[in-house]
């Protein structure tokens, strides 16, 4: 029988499904199997998948950095009528000049 279609399913993936396994750190292996740990999904190789399943290896624990709090918005500038400088000028304009 012909073997022309062997591996056809991974041809559309990046680098034909090959990369670096985050568990064993080997490069150039097929990382086709998704494994979830710590809320993140990792693609691992076939050997590490079997070792994790049998309890011989563990997925690397990747700590997610704490979310950065957004800075507090600056206070809106006061309208010109409420600023102390504007209030002083209004007072001076309202007072009639003293005549001698």
TORKOLVO-420445 format. One line per 5 residues: number of its first residue (from 1); their letters; for each residue x negated, y, z of N, C-alpha, C, O. Coordinates in nm, 3 decimals. Layout:
TORKOLVO-420445
NUM) A) X,Y,Z,X,Y,Z,X,Y,Z,X,Y,Z  ...
END
This chain:
TORKOLVO-420445
1) XXXXX) -0.083,-0.118,0.000,0.000,0.000,0.000,-0.088,0.125,0.000,-0.200,0.126,0.051  -0.032,0.226,-0.058,-0.104,0.353,-0.070,-0.104,0.429,0.062,-0.010,0.417,0.141  -0.208,0.507,0.085,-0.219,0.588,0.206,-0.230,0.736,0.168,-0.300,0.812,0.235  -0.162,0.776,0.063,-0.172,0.912,0.010,-0.110,1.016,0.102,-0.149,1.132,0.097  -0.015,0.979,0.184,0.057,1.076,0.267,0.006,1.081,0.411,0.066,1.148,0.495
6) XXXXX) -0.101,1.014,0.439,-0.153,1.011,0.575,-0.208,1.149,0.613,-0.292,1.204,0.543  -0.159,1.205,0.724,-0.205,1.335,0.771,-0.138,1.453,0.703,-0.178,1.568,0.725  -0.038,1.428,0.621,0.028,1.536,0.549,0.103,1.631,0.643,0.120,1.749,0.612  0.147,1.581,0.756,0.225,1.662,0.850,0.146,1.770,0.921,0.204,1.863,0.975  0.013,1.759,0.922,-0.067,1.860,0.990,-0.136,1.955,0.894,-0.210,2.044,0.936
11) XXXXX) -0.113,1.939,0.764,-0.178,2.025,0.666,-0.129,2.170,0.675,-0.204,2.262,0.641  -0.007,2.191,0.720,0.046,2.327,0.728,0.006,2.398,0.858,0.030,2.518,0.871  -0.053,2.328,0.952,-0.096,2.389,1.078,-0.229,2.460,1.061,-0.304,2.434,0.967  -0.258,2.550,1.155,-0.383,2.624,1.152,-0.501,2.528,1.163,-0.502,2.443,1.253  -0.597,2.538,1.076,-0.717,2.453,1.071,-0.680,2.305,1.066,-0.752,2.220,1.119
16) XXXXX) -0.569,2.275,1.004,-0.520,2.137,0.990,-0.505,2.067,1.124,-0.528,1.947,1.135  -0.466,2.143,1.227,-0.442,2.085,1.359,-0.567,2.063,1.441,-0.561,2.002,1.548  -0.679,2.112,1.395,-0.804,2.092,1.469,-0.842,2.218,1.545,-0.813,2.330,1.503  -0.908,2.196,1.658,-0.950,2.308,1.741,-1.026,2.259,1.862,-1.083,2.150,1.862  -1.025,2.341,1.967,-1.097,2.307,2.090,-0.996,2.268,2.197,-0.901,2.342,2.224
21) XXXXX) -1.016,2.153,2.255,-0.927,2.104,2.361,-0.959,2.179,2.491,-1.076,2.184,2.531  -0.859,2.239,2.557,-0.887,2.313,2.680,-0.921,2.224,2.799,-0.973,2.274,2.899  -0.893,2.095,2.792,-0.919,2.005,2.904,-1.061,1.951,2.898,-1.137,1.964,2.995  -1.099,1.890,2.785,-1.230,1.827,2.774,-1.333,1.917,2.707,-1.451,1.881,2.700  -1.291,2.032,2.657,-1.380,2.132,2.596,-1.447,2.083,2.468,-1.545,2.143,2.424
26) XXXXX) -1.398,1.976,2.407,-1.455,1.929,2.281,-1.398,2.013,2.167,-1.281,2.052,2.170  -1.480,2.041,2.069,-1.433,2.118,1.955,-1.423,2.028,1.833,-1.491,1.925,1.825  -1.340,2.067,1.739,-1.325,1.989,1.617,-1.236,1.869,1.629,-1.233,1.785,1.539  -1.162,1.857,1.739,-1.070,1.744,1.757,-0.929,1.790,1.724,-0.899,1.909,1.726  -0.844,1.696,1.694,-0.705,1.729,1.665,-0.633,1.761,1.795,-0.619,1.675,1.883
31) XXXXX) -0.587,1.884,1.808,-0.513,1.926,1.927,-0.366,1.939,1.886,-0.320,2.046,1.847  -0.297,1.828,1.894,-0.161,1.820,1.843,-0.055,1.805,1.952,0.064,1.822,1.924  -0.095,1.775,2.073,0.001,1.740,2.177,0.019,1.857,2.274,-0.077,1.905,2.333  0.145,1.901,2.290,0.174,2.011,2.380,0.193,1.961,2.521,0.260,1.860,2.545  0.132,2.030,2.614,0.143,1.997,2.756,0.169,2.127,2.829,0.105,2.228,2.801
36) XXXXX) 0.263,2.127,2.923,0.297,2.247,2.996,0.238,2.243,3.136,0.246,2.141,3.205  0.178,2.354,3.177,0.122,2.366,3.311,0.124,2.512,3.351,0.075,2.598,3.277  0.178,2.540,3.467,0.178,2.676,3.518,0.261,2.772,3.434,0.230,2.891,3.428  0.363,2.723,3.371,0.447,2.809,3.289,0.391,2.837,3.151,0.451,2.912,3.074  0.276,2.780,3.118,0.216,2.799,2.987,0.206,2.666,2.915,0.195,2.561,2.978
41) XXXXX) 0.211,2.672,2.783,0.197,2.550,2.703,0.057,2.546,2.643,0.008,2.646,2.590  -0.004,2.428,2.652,-0.137,2.406,2.596,-0.126,2.298,2.491,-0.045,2.207,2.503  -0.207,2.308,2.388,-0.219,2.199,2.291,-0.347,2.125,2.325,-0.455,2.184,2.328  -0.334,1.994,2.349,-0.448,1.914,2.392,-0.468,1.797,2.297,-0.381,1.768,2.214  -0.582,1.731,2.309,-0.614,1.618,2.222,-0.544,1.490,2.273,-0.489,1.487,2.382
46) XXXXX) -0.550,1.388,2.192,-0.483,1.261,2.221,-0.543,1.192,2.343,-0.470,1.134,2.424  -0.675,1.198,2.357,-0.742,1.130,2.468,-0.707,1.196,2.601,-0.681,1.128,2.700  -0.707,1.329,2.603,-0.673,1.401,2.726,-0.526,1.384,2.762,-0.490,1.381,2.880  -0.441,1.374,2.662,-0.298,1.351,2.687,-0.278,1.218,2.760,-0.199,1.210,2.854  -0.349,1.114,2.716,-0.338,0.983,2.780,-0.397,0.986,2.920,-0.344,0.922,3.011
51) XXXXX) -0.508,1.059,2.938,-0.572,1.065,3.069,-0.486,1.141,3.169,-0.479,1.105,3.286  -0.419,1.247,3.122,-0.328,1.323,3.211,-0.208,1.238,3.246,-0.162,1.237,3.361  -0.158,1.167,3.149,-0.042,1.080,3.172,-0.074,0.972,3.274,0.012,0.936,3.355  -0.197,0.918,3.273,-0.238,0.814,3.366,-0.291,0.869,3.498,-0.323,0.793,3.589  -0.301,1.002,3.509,-0.346,1.065,3.633,-0.496,1.074,3.649,-0.543,1.101,3.760
56) XXXXX) -0.572,1.054,3.543,-0.718,1.060,3.554,-0.773,1.201,3.534,-0.881,1.233,3.582  -0.697,1.284,3.465,-0.739,1.423,3.441,-0.623,1.515,3.476,-0.507,1.473,3.484  -0.657,1.643,3.497,-0.555,1.744,3.522,-0.576,1.859,3.426,-0.688,1.886,3.383  -0.468,1.926,3.392,-0.478,2.043,3.306,-0.548,2.156,3.379,-0.536,2.166,3.501  -0.620,2.240,3.309,-0.686,2.352,3.375,-0.581,2.450,3.427,-0.481,2.477,3.361
61) XXXXX) -0.606,2.502,3.547,-0.513,2.597,3.607,-0.556,2.736,3.562,-0.665,2.783,3.595  -0.469,2.800,3.488,-0.497,2.935,3.441,-0.412,3.031,3.522,-0.289,3.024,3.521  -0.480,3.121,3.594,-0.407,3.217,3.676,-0.362,3.332,3.588,-0.440,3.391,3.513  -0.234,3.362,3.598,-0.178,3.473,3.523,-0.198,3.599,3.607,-0.158,3.601,3.724  -0.258,3.703,3.551,-0.279,3.825,3.630,-0.146,3.887,3.670,-0.047,3.878,3.598
66) XXXXX) -0.147,3.952,3.786,-0.026,4.017,3.836,0.013,4.128,3.741,-0.073,4.195,3.684  0.142,4.148,3.722,0.185,4.255,3.632,0.144,4.392,3.687,0.153,4.418,3.807  0.101,4.475,3.599,0.057,4.608,3.638,0.180,4.697,3.652,0.265,4.703,3.563  0.188,4.765,3.765,0.303,4.851,3.788,0.290,4.976,3.701,0.181,5.030,3.684  0.401,5.018,3.648,0.401,5.138,3.566,0.383,5.260,3.656,0.437,5.264,3.766
71) XXXXX) 0.308,5.359,3.610,0.291,5.478,3.692,0.424,5.551,3.708,0.509,5.549,3.619  0.440,5.615,3.823,0.564,5.687,3.848,0.571,5.806,3.753,0.471,5.873,3.728  0.691,5.833,3.701,0.703,5.946,3.610,0.683,6.077,3.685,0.723,6.090,3.801  0.620,6.171,3.619,0.595,6.301,3.681,0.728,6.374,3.697,0.823,6.352,3.622  0.734,6.461,3.797,0.857,6.536,3.819,0.880,6.629,3.701,0.786,6.684,3.644
76) XXXXX) 1.005,6.646,3.668,1.039,6.734,3.558,1.009,6.878,3.598,1.030,6.915,3.713  0.959,6.959,3.505,0.931,7.098,3.541,1.061,7.171,3.576,1.166,7.146,3.517  1.051,7.260,3.673,1.169,7.334,3.717,1.206,7.437,3.612,1.119,7.487,3.540  1.334,7.469,3.603,1.375,7.574,3.509,1.312,7.707,3.552,1.277,7.725,3.669  1.299,7.799,3.460,1.230,7.925,3.485,1.299,8.006,3.594,1.230,8.080,3.666
81) XXXXX) 1.430,7.996,3.611,1.502,8.076,3.709,1.470,8.031,3.852,1.482,8.111,3.944  1.430,7.905,3.872,1.408,7.855,4.007,1.262,7.863,4.052,1.233,7.836,4.168  1.172,7.899,3.965,1.032,7.908,4.005,1.010,8.031,4.091,1.079,8.131,4.072  0.917,8.027,4.186,0.897,8.141,4.275,0.855,8.267,4.201,0.895,8.378,4.239  0.777,8.253,4.099,0.733,8.372,4.024,0.851,8.439,3.958,0.862,8.561,3.960
86) XXXXX) 0.940,8.359,3.898,1.056,8.415,3.831,1.150,8.478,3.933,1.212,8.581,3.903  1.162,8.420,4.051,1.251,8.474,4.153,1.199,8.610,4.200,1.279,8.700,4.223  1.067,8.628,4.215,1.010,8.755,4.258,1.032,8.862,4.153,1.060,8.977,4.186  1.018,8.826,4.026,1.038,8.926,3.921,1.183,8.970,3.915,1.210,9.087,3.889  1.277,8.878,3.939,1.418,8.915,3.939,1.448,9.010,4.053,1.525,9.104,4.035
91) XXXXX) 1.389,8.988,4.170,1.413,9.075,4.285,1.361,9.215,4.255,1.426,9.314,4.286  1.244,9.223,4.195,1.185,9.352,4.164,1.268,9.426,4.060,1.276,9.549,4.066  1.327,9.358,3.968,1.406,9.421,3.865,1.539,9.472,3.923,1.590,9.575,3.877  1.593,9.406,4.020,1.722,9.445,4.076,1.708,9.566,4.168,1.802,9.645,4.175  1.600,9.583,4.238,1.584,9.694,4.331,1.559,9.823,4.254,1.467,9.829,4.172
96) XXXXX) 1.640,9.926,4.279,1.619,10.053,4.207,1.496,10.122,4.261,1.466,10.108,4.380  1.426,10.196,4.179,1.307,10.264,4.227,1.347,10.375,4.328,1.448,10.444,4.310  1.268,10.389,4.429,1.296,10.488,4.533,1.260,10.627,4.484,1.149,10.649,4.435  1.356,10.723,4.498,1.329,10.861,4.455,1.301,10.946,4.577,1.364,10.926,4.681  1.210,11.038,4.568,1.177,11.121,4.685,1.241,11.256,4.680,1.222,11.337,4.771
END
